[in-house]
Amino acid sequence: MVGTYIYFKEGAFRLDPTHVREYSSEQKFIDVIAGEEFEIMNVETHPVSFPLLDLIVRLSIKIGLAEPDVGFYQRHRNLSKLRELRLPVIGYEIVEALVRKPCEQASCFC
């Protein structure tokens, strides 16, 4: 079963089928990084959202009202402004972490 934004892969729903893993919380992601002995310098979390127009276009393709078209937005430049209307993906966030790994010597960082 393939969704419009959410995919079913290996027994679980995924936002992107190319993800190796998705973490259920920011803390679980941080725990993995800390377990690799990285020093966490900064963590930022951002909501995930997609253009509402993309959802409409993808649904139109899925139900057979339109054909897949790589150049759709290039030919319909006025629709680009409508792509600014975004739909949040509930339950998903992007977590970015700035980390550094200590060197072999106790007094320096790589």
Secondary structure, DSSP 8 states (H G I E B T S, - for coil): -B-SS-EEETTEEESSTT-S---SSHHHHHHHHHHTT-EEEEEEEEEEEEEHHHHHHHHHHHTTSS---TTHHHH-GGGGTGGGSEEEEEEEEEEEEEEE-B-SSTT-B-
